[in-house]
Amino acid sequence: MIATESLSKRFPRVTALDRLSVDVGPGVTGLVGANGAGKSTLIKILLGLSPATEGRAEVLGLDVATKGAAIRERVGYMPEHDCLPPDVSATEFVVHMARMSGLPPTAARERTADTLRHVGLYEERYRPIGGYSTGMKQRVKLAQALVHDPQLVLLDEPTNGLDPVGRDEMLGLIRRIHTDFGISVLVTSHLLGELERTCDHVVVVDGGKLLRSSATTDFTQTTTTLAIEVTDTDEHPDGTRAVREALHARGVDVLDADSGLPGAGHVLLLTARGEETYDVVRDVVADLGLGLVRMEQRRHHISEVFHDSDEQRKEAVGHGS
Ligand SMILES: Nc1ncnc2c1ncn2[C@@H]1O[C@H](COP(=O)(O)OP(=O)(O)OP(=O)(O)O)[C@@H](O)[C@H]1O
């Protein structure tokens, strides 16, 4: 769907993309990175709206440097910022965008009705957009990206400004774009956790560089932290400490309390190395006669991926010297 080769974009004061080479296949792909990582810059280059300084990129086999218009016919784009006209209704706006993409009037009206229904806008679609909530505006932006039945949509921070329920609804909609219509999706976010549930594949960028590109299942398998909480007993007044020592004796990594992870210090955090880690924890807690209050897989945060990669870089430097 998308292929970039040593793609760079330099502004006078900042390098927004730094020799980025990545392949994105069909399905739902998350593009994750902190604010300023280069996500929006990449999307604008992929749409042929902004030239790269160096390197090349193809979208649906079309070169972004020369085939921008053909790419934009086949690709939908949901911009990050509020860009909707306040005085027109969702229906008027989306019909207009469908006509702009070349659909004849009747087809434009039919596709608009279908698409607005798909994103969950019903009676409200005849009211002016200016009176909409943030969630409704995000849905209108999504609808205009889908209305011309593209092969691929690029969604820039579609969950921005939404409350947790709104985020979940938007993520469900994004998943269904692929499952119901077969349209592939590239969706950006600064939250790895939310994309883990929605995407088949995740690409992580930092400072314009590729940090990681993996199937979502690889992410969860290789970066699994378990949180354990146990009861205290008369025999073990500090149950947490007793478990920590027993696990250590069985060779299970217990992360430092100051690991920076939320909850560290109150619960034990350890790296799961597969099924057997669960068995070891169960046996250790049972042998000590403690109660297991909680054993759950921690959702990972983007900062941890950056942290891991920093450690890897340091290790690589250390080994090299
Ligand atoms: N037109 C521009 N002129 C100068 N610098 C720019 C321009 N556009 C982006 N940048 C800079 O390039 C870097 C990457 O910006 P970009 O918007 O691509 O990041 P992002 O990952 O999309 O973050 P955000 O979610 O905050 O938009 C930032 O440091 C930004 O300030």
The ligand as an SDF file (V2000), in Angstrom:
LIG
                    3D

 31 33  0  0  0  0  0  0  0  0999 V2000
    5.8160   23.7290    7.6920 N   0  0  0  0  0  0  0  0  0  0  0  0
    6.6980   23.5230    8.6560 C   0  0  0  0  0  0  0  0  0  0  0  0
    7.7330   24.3720    8.8470 N   0  0  0  0  0  0  0  0  0  0  0  0
    8.6610   24.1440    9.8160 C   0  0  0  0  0  0  0  0  0  0  0  0
    8.6470   23.0880   10.6590 N   0  0  0  0  0  0  0  0  0  0  0  0
    7.6380   22.2160   10.5230 C   0  0  0  0  0  0  0  0  0  0  0  0
    6.6090   22.3740    9.5200 C   0  0  0  0  0  0  0  0  0  0  0  0
    5.7560   21.3220    9.6360 N   0  0  0  0  0  0  0  0  0  0  0  0
    6.2040   20.5610   10.6400 C   0  0  0  0  0  0  0  0  0  0  0  0
    7.3360   21.0900   11.1720 N   0  0  0  0  0  0  0  0  0  0  0  0
    8.1360   20.5080   12.2700 C   0  0  0  0  0  0  0  0  0  0  0  0
    8.4570   19.1720   11.9200 O   0  0  0  0  0  0  0  0  0  0  0  0
    8.3930   18.3230   13.0510 C   0  0  0  0  0  0  0  0  0  0  0  0
    7.4160   17.2050   12.7860 C   0  0  0  0  0  0  0  0  0  0  0  0
    6.0810   17.7410   12.7480 O   0  0  0  0  0  0  0  0  0  0  0  0
    4.7970   16.8700   12.4560 P   0  0  0  0  0  0  0  0  0  0  0  0
    3.6130   17.7950   12.4640 O   0  0  0  0  0  0  0  0  0  0  0  0
    5.0100   16.0280   11.2620 O   0  0  0  0  0  0  0  0  0  0  0  0
    4.7540   15.9310   13.7350 O   0  0  0  0  0  0  0  0  0  0  0  0
    3.5940   14.9930   14.2490 P   0  0  0  0  0  0  0  0  0  0  0  0
    4.2400   13.7100   14.6110 O   0  0  0  0  0  0  0  0  0  0  0  0
    2.4850   14.9530   13.2650 O   0  0  0  0  0  0  0  0  0  0  0  0
    3.1250   15.7130   15.5640 O   0  0  0  0  0  0  0  0  0  0  0  0
    1.7180   16.3700   15.8880 P   0  0  0  0  0  0  0  0  0  0  0  0
    0.8230   15.2500   16.2370 O   0  0  0  0  0  0  0  0  0  0  0  0
    2.0440   17.2710   17.0460 O   0  0  0  0  0  0  0  0  0  0  0  0
    1.2930   17.1080   14.6430 O   0  0  0  0  0  0  0  0  0  0  0  0
    7.9940   19.2010   14.2220 C   0  0  0  0  0  0  0  0  0  0  0  0
    9.1690   19.5760   14.9080 O   0  0  0  0  0  0  0  0  0  0  0  0
    7.3540   20.4010   13.5690 C   0  0  0  0  0  0  0  0  0  0  0  0
    7.5230   21.5560   14.3640 O   0  0  0  0  0  0  0  0  0  0  0  0
  1  2  1  0
  2  3  1  0
  2  7  2  0
  3  4  2  0
  4  5  1  0
  5  6  2  0
  6  7  1  0
  6 10  1  0
  7  8  1  0
  8  9  2  0
  9 10  1  0
 10 11  1  0
 11 12  1  0
 11 30  1  0
 12 13  1  0
 13 14  1  0
 13 28  1  0
 14 15  1  0
 15 16  1  0
 16 17  2  0
 16 18  1  0
 16 19  1  0
 19 20  1  0
 20 21  2  0
 20 22  1  0
 20 23  1  0
 23 24  1  0
 24 25  2  0
 24 26  1  0
 24 27  1  0
 28 29  1  0
 28 30  1  0
 30 31  1  0
M  END
$$$$
